[in-house]
């Protein structure tokens, strides 16, 4: 049974470099949280007092302005950032759809890049080979799959990245915006793939500025404020 329990989550990180800030009355509107402290003892409170609980079947929408901590919260749930205080308890395997072009090598073929991206995702060699034909077929790249990635158009590169990233069956799915790729026909197919993934996931969490999408997608909404 999948579940996520977050209680009194707080994330603070140090600002390593020395900053020269304008007087407060002259500062521009900010994004990314407040910078506190003085001199070399500056820090940013990225998340503070976050609590929620999700069970199988829940679809959580994260909403709020830029800098409110939506992406940061997703990265905490994925294990990239450890919380400063509070607790995060997760039952089930977590998969994420962000940075879907991470690890692509321009000189390598599309086929080789499937293998490299699979390794980054933590797939075994057998899992990569099991998914290889389906990934290639969904991308519709045909013989281009054996040409160098650097020879691909932006649309072709996006198709391959999307096809790899959405080839798994997640238990818990984290998404930073709804992703799509390619021309109109492929985007329609991509939307179908995304809907299938979210419906099959035990729990999914989507951060987005698209209120219409959030209302259609989520049965729970968490509002994050840029404080």
C-alpha positions as semicolon CSV with decimal commas, in nm:
position;residue;x (nm);y (nm);z (nm)
1;X;0,000;0,000;0,000
2;X;0,142;0,340;-0,099
3;X;0,130;0,645;0,125
4;X;0,300;0,977;0,194
5;X;0,297;1,143;0,537
6;X;0,460;1,483;0,580
7;X;0,454;1,655;0,919
8;X;0,587;2,001;1,011
9;X;0,838;1,991;0,725
10;X;1,097;2,268;0,727
11;X;1,385;2,319;0,486
12;X;1,653;2,583;0,541
13;X;1,972;2,613;0,339
14;X;2,279;2,825;0,380
15;X;2,379;3,094;0,131
16;X;2,744;3,011;0,081
17;X;2,862;3,320;-0,105
18;X;2,881;3,665;0,054
19;X;2,600;3,886;-0,077
20;X;2,580;4,262;-0,114
21;X;2,212;4,349;-0,080
22;X;2,055;4,685;-0,154
23;X;1,882;4,864;0,134
24;X;1,547;4,696;0,202
25;X;1,336;4,984;0,068
26;X;1,517;4,965;-0,268
27;X;1,497;4,587;-0,322
28;X;1,304;4,448;-0,616
29;X;1,019;4,199;-0,583
30;X;1,168;3,861;-0,493
31;X;1,125;3,500;-0,592
32;X;1,263;3,200;-0,411
33;X;1,199;3,279;-0,044
34;X;1,344;3,527;0,201
35;X;1,716;3,560;0,272
36;X;1,776;3,596;0,646
37;X;2,080;3,671;0,859
38;X;2,383;3,890;0,806
39;X;2,734;3,865;0,664
40;X;2,834;3,507;0,599
41;X;2,554;3,373;0,818
42;X;2,277;3,404;0,563
43;X;2,017;3,140;0,495
44;X;1,696;3,083;0,302
45;X;1,383;2,929;0,450
46;X;1,250;2,738;0,148
47;X;0,973;2,541;0,323
48;X;0,821;2,593;0,666
49;X;0,544;2,409;0,850
50;X;0,431;2,183;0,564
51;X;0,202;1,896;0,666
52;X;-0,018;1,665;0,458
53;X;-0,106;1,299;0,416
54;X;-0,176;1,106;0,096
55;X;-0,306;0,755;0,047
56;X;-0,361;0,531;-0,255
57;X;-0,572;0,706;-0,517
58;X;-0,482;1,060;-0,413
59;X;-0,378;1,318;-0,673
60;X;-0,218;1,623;-0,508
61;X;-0,183;1,954;-0,690
62;X;0,085;2,197;-0,568
63;X;0,002;2,559;-0,645
64;X;0,159;2,893;-0,558
65;X;0,373;3,172;-0,707
66;X;0,728;3,133;-0,833
67;X;0,960;3,082;-0,540
68;X;0,693;2,941;-0,311
69;X;0,870;2,605;-0,284
70;X;0,672;2,374;-0,517
71;X;0,976;2,226;-0,692
72;X;1,170;2,220;-0,365
73;X;0,894;2,016;-0,202
74;X;0,899;1,768;-0,491
75;X;1,276;1,730;-0,447
76;X;1,233;1,665;-0,076
77;X;0,976;1,395;-0,155
78;X;1,217;1,245;-0,410
79;X;1,499;1,240;-0,154
80;X;1,722;1,500;-0,322
81;X;1,698;1,740;-0,026
82;X;1,683;1,614;0,333
83;X;1,446;1,815;0,554
84;X;1,598;2,046;0,815
85;X;1,326;1,942;1,059
86;X;0,995;1,762;1,059
87;X;0,934;1,422;0,903
88;X;0,867;1,267;0,563
89;X;0,742;0,906;0,561
90;X;0,688;0,738;0,224
91;X;0,566;0,387;0,146
92;X;0,621;0,283;-0,215
93;X;0,869;0,346;-0,494
94;X;0,897;0,710;-0,598
95;X;0,956;0,814;-0,961
96;X;0,991;1,171;-1,085
97;X;0,938;1,355;-1,412
98;X;1,173;1,651;-1,396
99;X;1,503;1,717;-1,573
100;X;1,400;1,457;-1,832
101;X;1,697;1,544;-2,059
102;X;1,951;1,488;-1,784
103;X;2,237;1,263;-1,888
104;X;2,199;1,282;-2,267
105;X;2,529;1,278;-2,458
106;X;2,540;1,460;-2,793
107;X;2,792;1,223;-2,952
108;X;2,608;0,905;-2,852
109;X;2,327;0,754;-3,059
110;X;1,967;0,772;-2,950
111;X;1,979;0,403;-2,863
112;X;2,288;0,450;-2,646
113;X;2,126;0,749;-2,477
114;X;1,831;0,528;-2,382
115;X;2,078;0,302;-2,203
116;X;2,255;0,594;-2,032
117;X;1,931;0,758;-1,919
118;X;1,806;0,423;-1,795
119;X;2,116;0,380;-1,581
120;X;2,063;0,728;-1,435
121;X;1,706;0,623;-1,353
122;X;1,841;0,321;-1,166
123;X;1,716;0,062;-1,415
124;X;1,903;-0,266;-1,451
125;X;2,048;-0,372;-1,787
126;X;1,765;-0,623;-1,826
127;X;1,502;-0,354;-1,754
128;X;1,660;-0,124;-2,012
129;X;1,655;-0,394;-2,279
130;X;1,296;-0,489;-2,192
131;X;1,184;-0,129;-2,249
132;X;1,410;-0,049;-2,545
133;X;1,175;-0,151;-2,831
134;X;0,872;0,017;-2,674
135;X;1,066;0,341;-2,615
136;X;1,188;0,349;-2,975
137;X;0,842;0,270;-3,112
138;X;0,674;0,541;-2,902
139;X;0,932;0,802;-3,004
140;X;0,861;0,735;-3,374
141;X;1,227;0,806;-3,454
142;X;1,271;0,501;-3,679
143;X;1,623;0,466;-3,819
144;X;1,726;0,796;-3,656
145;X;1,755;0,607;-3,327
146;X;2,100;0,488;-3,440
147;X;2,224;0,835;-3,536
148;X;2,406;1,070;-3,294
149;X;2,179;1,263;-3,059
150;X;2,344;1,589;-3,172
151;X;2,194;1,539;-3,518
152;X;1,837;1,545;-3,382
153;X;1,608;1,843;-3,416
154;X;1,465;1,992;-3,096
155;X;1,141;1,807;-3,159
156;X;1,314;1,473;-3,212
157;X;1,522;1,519;-2,897
158;X;1,209;1,603;-2,700
159;X;1,031;1,294;-2,832
160;X;1,313;1,066;-2,722
161;X;1,345;1,227;-2,379
162;X;0,970;1,204;-2,321
163;X;0,950;0,844;-2,442
164;X;1,223;0,734;-2,202
165;X;1,094;0,933;-1,906
166;X;0,740;0,797;-1,934
167;X;0,823;0,433;-2,001
168;X;0,800;0,320;-1,637
169;X;0,499;0,224;-1,424
170;X;0,522;0,438;-1,112
171;X;0,386;0,363;-0,767
172;X;0,431;0,727;-0,660
173;X;0,471;0,983;-0,939
174;X;0,614;1,335;-0,892
175;X;0,575;1,590;-1,172
176;X;0,704;1,946;-1,206
177;X;0,458;2,078;-1,466
178;X;0,277;1,858;-1,717
179;X;0,524;1,755;-1,985
180;X;0,469;1,707;-2,355
181;X;0,681;1,691;-2,667
182;X;0,694;1,709;-3,044
183;X;0,440;1,821;-3,301
184;X;0,063;1,840;-3,252
185;X;0,001;1,474;-3,332
186;X;0,274;1,355;-3,097
187;X;0,159;1,593;-2,824
188;X;-0,185;1,432;-2,837
189;X;-0,023;1,092;-2,792
190;X;0,193;1,234;-2,511
191;X;-0,115;1,364;-2,329
192;X;-0,265;1,016;-2,345
193;X;0,055;0,866;-2,204
194;X;0,062;1,120;-1,920
195;X;-0,302;1,056;-1,830
196;X;-0,240;0,682;-1,832
197;X;0,062;0,721;-1,602
198;X;-0,120;0,937;-1,349
199;X;-0,423;0,707;-1,347
200;X;-0,208;0,398;-1,294
201;X;0,010;0,553;-1,022
202;X;-0,093;0,481;-0,665
203;X;-0,025;0,844;-0,571
204;X;0,076;1,135;-0,791
205;X;0,186;1,490;-0,708
206;X;0,184;1,767;-0,971
207;X;0,327;2,117;-0,932
208;X;0,183;2,356;-1,189
209;X;0,077;2,714;-1,262
210;X;-0,206;2,584;-1,482
211;X;-0,511;2,616;-1,258
212;X;-0,741;2,449;-1,511
213;X;-0,515;2,145;-1,523
214;X;-0,488;2,129;-1,144
215;X;-0,866;2,145;-1,103
216;X;-0,910;1,865;-1,356
217;X;-0,626;1,653;-1,223
218;X;-0,623;1,683;-0,843
219;X;-0,853;1,564;-0,567
220;X;-0,637;1,753;-0,314
221;X;-0,463;2,090;-0,347
222;X;-0,179;2,232;-0,137
223;X;-0,129;2,608;-0,159
224;X;0,229;2,723;-0,097
225;X;0,297;3,089;-0,019
226;X;0,607;3,293;-0,097
227;X;0,664;3,429;0,252
